Amino acid sequence: MIKAIHSSDPNKPKVVKAFKDKFSATKITSVKYNSNRNTFFATCFRKFERLGLKEINAIEVGVEI
């Protein structure tokens, strides 16, 4: 099941930081969690370049939803 991670979620800053660190991204949008694969995915940008949809394992982030 895919669940959107909203700005009110206390884990969102940690997830966004993990994406920024791993992919050298400057902007992260549309963060979602896939419970079937235990992963987060989001659209990542670096300055004015769209990096595309990236995925990161929830264990790497240290967050369980």
RAGI-V7785 format. One record per pair of residues at least 12 apart in sequence whose ideal C-beta (glycine too) atoms are under 6 Angstrom apart, sorted by the first residue. I is the first residue (numbers start at 1). J is the second residue. Records with the same first field share a line. If there is no record, write none. Layout:
I=J ; J
This chain:
1=35
2=32 ; 34
3=33
4=32
5=31 ; 33
11=63
14=63
15=31 ; 40 ; 61
16=28
18=56 ; 61
19=42 ; 44
23=44 ; 54
25=44 ; 46
26=46 ; 47
27=45
28=42 ; 44
29=43
30=42 ; 43
33=65
38=58
39=55 ; 57
40=56
41=53 ; 55
